[in-house]
Amino acid sequence: MKKASVSEAKAALSEYLSRVKRGEEVVITERGHPVAKIIPFRTQGPSVDERRELARQGILELGKGKLSHPFKEISPVGDPEGLVLKALLEERENEN
């Protein structure tokens, strides 16, 4: 993990962003104290190793990879008379 003062980060931001793009983390310090961390942006959730660590800490319970029977057969609830939409529209009307 690379550390950089605010002034260093401002002067060489492109360099630090390149490091982050390669997977490194950069800690920004102010007067020697950490104030921020620049980390790679991910569009997906935690990695396998991160999930295992969260499970080890008791924060996350790992699944078995299969959905249980009730979840497989859930079907959408029908509203042929449109009562749900009618109630929603009435609620919105009453808010104004």
C-alpha positions as a Markdown table, in Angstrom:
| # | Residue | x | y | z |
|---|---|---|---|---|
| 1 | Met | 0.0 | 0.0 | 0.0 |
| 2 | Lys | 1.4 | 3.3 | -1.1 |
| 3 | Lys | 1.1 | 6.4 | 1.2 |
| 4 | Ala | 1.1 | 10.0 | -0.2 |
| 5 | Ser | 0.6 | 13.4 | 1.3 |
| 6 | Val | -2.2 | 15.6 | 0.0 |
| 7 | Ser | 0.4 | 17.7 | -1.8 |
| 8 | Glu | 2.1 | 14.7 | -3.4 |
| 9 | Ala | -1.2 | 13.3 | -4.5 |
| 10 | Lys | -2.2 | 16.6 | -6.1 |
| 11 | Ala | 1.1 | 16.9 | -7.9 |
| 12 | Ala | 1.1 | 13.3 | -9.2 |
| 13 | Leu | -2.6 | 12.3 | -9.3 |
| 14 | Ser | -2.3 | 10.4 | -12.6 |
| 15 | Glu | 0.6 | 8.3 | -11.3 |
| 16 | Tyr | -1.4 | 7.3 | -8.2 |
| 17 | Leu | -4.5 | 6.6 | -10.2 |
| 18 | Ser | -2.4 | 4.3 | -12.4 |
| 19 | Arg | -1.3 | 2.4 | -9.3 |
| 20 | Val | -4.9 | 2.1 | -8.2 |
| 21 | Lys | -5.9 | 0.8 | -11.7 |
| 22 | Arg | -3.3 | -1.9 | -11.3 |
| 23 | Gly | -5.0 | -3.0 | -8.0 |
| 24 | Glu | -2.9 | -1.0 | -5.5 |
| 25 | Glu | -4.4 | 1.0 | -2.7 |
| 26 | Val | -3.2 | 4.5 | -1.9 |
| 27 | Val | -3.6 | 6.2 | 1.5 |
| 28 | Ile | -3.7 | 10.0 | 1.4 |
| 29 | Thr | -2.2 | 11.6 | 4.5 |
| 30 | Glu | -2.4 | 15.1 | 5.9 |
| 31 | Arg | 0.3 | 16.1 | 8.3 |
| 32 | Gly | 1.3 | 12.5 | 8.7 |
| 33 | His | -2.3 | 11.3 | 9.5 |
| 34 | Pro | -4.3 | 9.1 | 7.1 |
| 35 | Val | -7.4 | 10.9 | 5.9 |
| 36 | Ala | -8.5 | 8.9 | 2.8 |
| 37 | Lys | -7.9 | 5.7 | 0.9 |
| 38 | Ile | -8.1 | 5.4 | -2.9 |
| 39 | Ile | -9.0 | 1.8 | -3.8 |
| 40 | Pro | -9.9 | 0.2 | -7.2 |
| 41 | Phe | -13.5 | 0.6 | -8.2 |
| 42 | Arg | -15.4 | -2.7 | -8.7 |
| 43 | Thr | -18.8 | -3.1 | -10.2 |
| 44 | Gln | -19.2 | -6.5 | -8.6 |
| 45 | Gly | -19.2 | -7.6 | -5.0 |
| 46 | Pro | -16.4 | -8.9 | -2.8 |
| 47 | Ser | -13.9 | -11.4 | -4.2 |
| 48 | Val | -14.0 | -15.1 | -3.2 |
| 49 | Asp | -11.1 | -14.4 | -0.7 |
| 50 | Glu | -12.9 | -11.4 | 0.7 |
| 51 | Arg | -16.1 | -13.4 | 1.1 |
| 52 | Arg | -14.2 | -16.2 | 2.9 |
| 53 | Glu | -12.7 | -13.6 | 5.3 |
| 54 | Leu | -16.1 | -12.1 | 6.0 |
| 55 | Ala | -17.4 | -15.5 | 6.7 |
| 56 | Arg | -14.4 | -16.2 | 9.0 |
| 57 | Gln | -15.3 | -13.0 | 10.9 |
| 58 | Gly | -18.9 | -14.1 | 11.2 |
| 59 | Ile | -20.2 | -11.2 | 9.2 |
| 60 | Leu | -21.3 | -13.3 | 6.2 |
| 61 | Glu | -22.6 | -16.8 | 5.9 |
| 62 | Leu | -21.6 | -18.6 | 2.7 |
| 63 | Gly | -24.3 | -20.3 | 0.7 |
| 64 | Lys | -24.3 | -23.8 | -0.6 |
| 65 | Gly | -24.7 | -22.7 | -4.3 |
| 66 | Lys | -28.3 | -23.8 | -4.7 |
| 67 | Leu | -31.6 | -22.1 | -3.9 |
| 68 | Ser | -34.0 | -23.8 | -1.6 |
| 69 | His | -37.2 | -25.3 | -3.0 |
| 70 | Pro | -39.6 | -22.5 | -2.1 |
| 71 | Phe | -37.6 | -19.8 | -4.0 |
| 72 | Lys | -37.6 | -21.8 | -7.2 |
| 73 | Glu | -41.4 | -21.8 | -7.5 |
| 74 | Ile | -42.3 | -18.3 | -6.5 |
| 75 | Ser | -44.7 | -16.8 | -9.0 |
| 76 | Pro | -45.8 | -13.2 | -9.4 |
| 77 | Val | -49.0 | -12.2 | -7.6 |
| 78 | Gly | -51.8 | -11.4 | -10.0 |
| 79 | Asp | -54.0 | -8.3 | -9.6 |
| 80 | Pro | -56.6 | -8.7 | -12.4 |
| 81 | Glu | -58.8 | -5.9 | -11.0 |
| 82 | Gly | -55.9 | -3.4 | -10.6 |
| 83 | Leu | -56.5 | -2.8 | -6.9 |
| 84 | Val | -52.9 | -2.4 | -6.1 |
| 85 | Leu | -52.4 | 0.3 | -8.7 |
| 86 | Lys | -55.6 | 2.0 | -7.6 |
| 87 | Ala | -54.4 | 2.1 | -4.0 |
| 88 | Leu | -51.0 | 3.4 | -5.0 |
| 89 | Leu | -52.6 | 6.2 | -7.1 |
| 90 | Glu | -54.9 | 7.1 | -4.2 |
| 91 | Glu | -52.0 | 7.3 | -1.8 |
| 92 | Arg | -50.0 | 9.5 | -4.1 |
| 93 | Glu | -53.0 | 11.8 | -4.5 |
| 94 | Asn | -53.5 | 12.1 | -0.7 |
| 95 | Glu | -49.8 | 13.1 | -0.2 |
| 96 | Asn | -50.2 | 16.3 | -2.1 |
